[in-house]
Amino acid sequence: MLRVGICGGSGYAGAELLRILSAHPEVRITTVTSEKSAGKKVTDLFPHLRYGSMPAYEPLDREKLLTKADLFFMALPHAASQVAVDYFVSHGKKVIDLSADYRLRDAKTYEEWYKVPHLFPATLKKAVYGLPELYRKKIAKASLIANPGCYPTGALIGLFPAIRHKLVRADSLVIDSKSGASGAGRQSEVSFSYCEVNEGFKAYSIVSHRHTPEIEQELSSAAGKAVKVNFTPHLVPLDRGILTTIYGRLAKINDLKSVYEVYKAAYGKEPFTTVLEIGKFPNVKNVRGTNFCEIGLAVNERTRTLIVVTAIDNLVKGAAGQAVHNMNIMMGFGETTALDAFALFP
């Protein structure tokens, strides 16, 4: 039985980790941390997690926690994970970090976008980017996984086949994403209150969203050259879900059937990525509470443009579910263990 600790278990991603892992037959949750909620029961914050036995919240005392778990999920805010991740990894523990602290391979790029220095460049070099559709073999051998961001997950899965097979011009990419309010985390800012979000629809962090370098890093790796994108996120009045529409100027073929075959070949054996039939497009309602990414494809022959639409649940495939998928691969468990779509509907 794998002993698992969740650091930062009072946020939305932490709650999803608790929900999914409580149903995992190979896992026992042995510690859950929260500075503000230390001493409280999990059910005090999340009554829907009343099934199963869970420890009470406790502070993140690294030395005390070290003997309590074999693998740690870090669901802490950006910049807050750096020290704890380095400590646990250096002491032989496996770590899956849901923050951005170990996603960007270049420490200078991290500092440029997150406005804090990276204190552990040597540990950063050990991190494997945790997108199973691309890095499954590396994930299986890793001790530190940098779990992808929610926006990059939908964008990268949607673009990888097109970039890898040079179906589109890498200098023509436009990524338009719409996310539910839970993507901002469990916070009390006025801009995320009910009256501000309900019946509203707005773009934000235009040309400056911190997931941009993450998307560009992975696309550049796939393309074998530097790739820049126009990425614009939007906030929509939903609790959860991300719908991403991607546009790229076709470089080779321009018939939809050929594009469809490339995507089916890329994802046909993936347990959580589904390429919908031609003419069908994803809806965030259909992936709510699941670890699935659904993909729809279209070709505008008049403008020679490939249009890719993806839908994910930002808290599951975009965070906790993908983290559990990574754990399953790392530990040699069945990849879909505890991630069955029917079991995940809240």
N, C-alpha and C positions, 0 to 999 in steps of 0.2 A: 504494500500500500504506500503510495507516494504522499509524503507529508507536504502540504502546500500552505504558504503564507501569502496573504493579500495585504500589501501596504497601500493605504489609501482606500479603505473599504467603505467609506461613507458617501462617495460620489456616485454618479450614474453608472460609470464603467465598473466601479468596484461592486455595486449592487448586482450588475449583470454577471460579473465573475462569480459572486456568491450564488446566484440563482443557477447558473450552468454547472458549476463545480459541485454543488450539493447533490446533483444527480449523476455525478461521474463515479462509476463503480471502482475505479482504480485510485481514487483520490480521497484523502481526508484533510479537511481544512483545519489546521492546527493553530493558526493565529490570524487575526485581522486587526489592522491598526487604523486609528484616527485620533488626531491630537485633540480636536474639539469634542469628540464623542467618547473619549476614553472612559471606561466603566459602564457604558450603556450597552444594552443588548442590541443585536442586529435588528430584531423585530421592533425596537423602539423607533428606529428610523425607517425601516422597510417592513411593515406588517405582512406584506405578501410573502415574505421569506420565512413563514412560520413553520414550514416543514423541514424536518431534519435537525440535527444538533450542531450548533455553531458556537464558537467561543465569543466572549464579550470583546468589545473594542478595547485596545490598549495602545499606549504611546509607542512610537517607533523608536525603540531602544535597540540599536543594531546588535550590540553584544548579547543582550538578553534574548533577542529573536534568533540568533544564529543557530542555537541548538534545537529550535522548535520546528524547523522546516527544512526540506531538501531542495525545494524550488520556491522562488519568490516571484509573485506578480507585483509589479510596481505600477500602481494607478495613481501616481502623484502628479501635481502640476509640473509644467515645464520648469526646468532648473532645480526643482526640488528632489529629483531622482538621482542626480549625479553622484553624490557622496555615498548614498546607501547602495546603489548599484555597484560601484567600485568596491565597496567593502565586502558585499556578499560574494561577488565574483572572485575577488582575491582570496577569499576563504573557502573556495571550492564549491560554492553553491551555484545552481543554475538559476538564471534570472530572465524574465520576460518583462521588458520595460514598455509600458503603454504611453509614456511621455515622448517628447521629441528629442530628449537629451542624447540619445545614441543613434538617431536615424541618419543624420548627415555625416558623411564620412570625413569631411573636411572641417576641422575645428574652427577655422577662420570663417567659413560660411555660416556655421552655427552661431558664432558670436555676432556676425553681421545682422542676422535675421532675428535672433532672440535677445540681443543686447546684453548678454552675460558671457563671460569667458568659459570655455570648456576646461575643467580642471584636471581631466584624466584622459589625455590623448592616447595613452598606451592601452587603456581599457576600451576606448572608442574603436581602436583598430580590431578588437576582438569581436565586435558586434556584427551580427548577420541580420540583414534587412528581412523581416519576417513576412514576406508575401509568398505563401506556399506555391501558388501557381507558377512562380518564377524560380524560387530558391529552395525548393524542397530538399535537395541533397545536402546543401550547406546547412539548412536548419537542423537536419538530423544529427549533425556532428557538432553543433554549436553549444556553447555554455551561456552565451548572452544573445538574446534576440531583441532587436529593436522593432517593436510592433508598429506597422505602418499607421499613418494618420487616416482619418475617415475619408476625407476628400481624395487624398492620393490613392486609396484603395479602389474606389470606383473609377477614377480617371485612368490609373495605370492598367487595371484589368481591361478596360475598354480600349486602350491604345496599344498594348504590347504587340498583338499580332500584326497590326498595321505598320508599326515602326520596324519590327524585326524583319518583316518580309518586304519592307520598302514600298508598301502600297500607297503611302501618302508622303507628301513633301514635309520634311521635319521642320521647315521654317514657316509652316502655314497653320499651326495648331491653335485652335480656340477651344477652351474648356469652360463650360458654363454649368455651374452646380447650384442646386437648391437644397438646403438642409433644414431639418426641424430644429427647434430651439434647444433640445437636449445636447446638441453638438457643442454648445458653449459651456457645458458643465453645469454642476449644481451650485449656482451662485445667485446672489440677490441683487445684481445690478438692475437698475430701473429699465434699461433698454431690453431686458429679457423678461420683464414682468408681463402678466396676462394682458393687461390693457394695451401695452406697447406692441406685443406680438400678434394678438388676435386681430384678424381682418387686415393685417399689414403684409407687405411683401416688399423687401428692399435688398439692394446690393450693398455689400460692405467690404472693407479692406481691399478696395479696388487697387490693383497693381502692387499691393503690399502684403498679401496674405502669406503667413509663415509656411504654409504647405507648398508654396510655389517652388522653392529650391529642392524640396523632397521629390516633387514630381519631375522636375528637370534633371535631377541627379539620376533617377532610375531610367528615364527615357534616353538620356545621353548614353548610359551604359548599354542599353539595348540597341541604340543606333550606331554606336561606335564613334560618335562625334557629339560635339556640344549641341544641345537642343534647348531652345527657349520657347516658352508658351505664354499665351494670353489666358490667364486664369482668373475668373471672377466668381466668387461665392455669393449666394443670396440666402437670406433668412425668410423662411415661409412659416405660416401658422400651423405647424405640425409638432407633435411631441418628438417624433423620431422618423428617420428615413432620409436618404439623399438620392436625388435624381440628378444625374449628370448627362449633359448633352455635349458631344464632342464633334468638332468640325475639322476636317483636314482635306487639303487639295490633293486629289488623286494624282499619283505619279506614274502608275503603270496601267493596270486594268481599270475599266470603268463600268463593268457589269456587276450587278449585285450578287448574282449566283456565285461568281468566282470569289468574291470577297467573303461570302457566307461560308464557302468551303474552307477557306483559310482559317476562319475563326472556329469552325467545327473541329478542324484538325488540331488546333491549339488547345481547345478546352473540352473536347469530347469525352475525355476520361477524368476530368476534374470532378470531385464529389460535390463541390459547392458553387461552381460557376456554370451557368446554363445559357447557351445561345438559343434564343427563341427563333421559331420558324419565321421565314421571310414574311413580312407584312405585320408581324406582331411586335409590340413594344412593351417594356416593363412599366410597372406601377409600384410605387413604394408600398402600397397597401399589401401587395402580394408577397413581399419579403419581410414584412414586419415580424420581429421576434425571431428571425431565422438567421443562419449564417450564409445565406445564399446571395450571390450576385447574379442578376439577370441582365442579359445583353440583347438589345435590338439593333438592327442594322438597316441602313437605307443609303441609296446613292442618288444624288441629284445630278442627272446626266447633263442638264443644261449648264451647270457651273462646274462639272467634274469634281464634285465634293462628296467625300465619304462622311456620313453622319452616323455616329455611334451613341446609343443611349444606354446607360446602365442605372440600375437601382440596387441599393443596399440598405440595410438597417445600420445606421451609423454607430449604434451602441453594441451591435453584435458582430457582423462581418467587418464593420469599421472600427472595432475595438475589442470587446471581451471575447466574442466568439472566435475571432481570428487568433487571439492570444491562446485560447484553449486548443484550437487547431494546431498552433505551433507547438504547444506542450505535447500534444498527442504524437506529433512527428518526432520531437526530441526524445521522448521516452519510449518510443516503439509501440505505443498503444494504437488501436485502430483509429484511423484519422477522423472518422465520424462519431467516435464515442462521445456521448453526452451532447452531441450537436444535431440530433435528429430534429428535423423541421417541426414535427408535430409536438414534440416535447417542449419546444422553445416558445410557443405562443404564450404571452403573459396573460 
